Amino acid sequence: MSRIIAVHLLNDRSGSPLVLRQSLAVLAEAGYGIDLLTATPGEPGFLSDLPGVTLHPLAYRWSASQWRTLLNFILVQLAVFWKVLRLARPGNVVYVNSLLPAGAALAARCRGARVVYHLHEVSLRPAPLRRVLCAVAQRTAHQLLCVSEHVRQTLALPVAGQKVVYNSLAPSFIEEANKASLPYDSPRPFVVLMACSLRDYKGVPEFFALARSLPEMSFELVLNAAPAAVADYVAQHSVPNNLKLFPATADMHPHYHRAAVVANLSRPDEWVETFGMTILEGLAYGRPVLVPPVGGVAEVNVHTHTGFAIDGRDLEALQHALRLLHRNGPVYARMAAAARKRAATFGPERFAEQVLRTFGRLLPLADAATAAAPLLAVARPVGALRPKLARA
């Protein structure tokens, strides 16, 4: 059997493991044998319980202490290196999800295996670590898959095989989103939704300020954090009366159903969004969006057509955009219809086709008759769990 060894460090409910899950579902359905190395330190993530995938758990977790995180990162690189060295054979493909599992790529080359990187990020810190990880990728990768043109151009890695493969939504998500009727007027109540990690650079303080400045609207903030962490944050900050905070959840659909607008306020000079899955999910629901004016998320949105591209620190511009959508029903209805149409261009069929073509060139399937199987994979749910959030 043609085998793929996939590696992703932290199995949570953020965007990169969600996209990897979709890729692995396509590849498994096509007939590839798949080994997956990943760490699940808390609740199950998107890479948990994948059918047709052999799981190899890693001992790795993120820590609030930078030094402890660095130590954990070094240790997991050693673990990944030895595990891939043991599993890989010449002719296999090692599928490295994000720049972080560099040890997997090095071990793959030692074993004569092919290396595919799926790149989601550009804002890695500290800068020396980013340079090291990029150097490993450019020296080991046979193929790069970039989630946006922004990622490809910003990293600018000198690898011959490169292509942009935009993320897509699972068919099950699209089916649920299509149940939401498009409004003929601005929704009432008018709810502004943002889903992100509990980090200031993701625009959390800006979202607080925006909610405080628009008391006539309601705001919901879903944080990729445990209930205790959210409660601790609330205890340390003054929360406006019109803002509700939620911990990470396995089901974002109720939030999208209530939302009138979906926002992403990441700071462009601290964290450039490379795609923005929550924005694509909002568009699928027919919700106009607010996004930064740079990065991959700006490729998903069409400024003034499906939403607005505004720096999250420009409070006055954000207020103006939201008041326009709140008060002008025809404008809102036009943008809502355009949003859903835009989301349809990021279809799962195209995603599946590009993924299979990439791996098919490097690792042809033994049975060519299985080549049509990935189309079956996109015709049914990628997984039973929906995202807590899809975020950077």
Beta strands, then each sheet from edge to edge (+ up, - down):
strand 1: 3-10
strand 2: 33-39
strand 3: 53-57
strand 4: 93-97
strand 5: 114-119
strand 6: 143-146
strand 7: 162-164
strand 8: 191-196
strand 9: 218-223
strand 10: 243-246
strand 11: 261-263
strand 12: 289-291
strand 13: 307-309
sheet 1: 3+ 2+ 1+ 4+ 5+ 6+ 7+
sheet 2: 10+ 9+ 8+ 11+ 12+ 13+
end
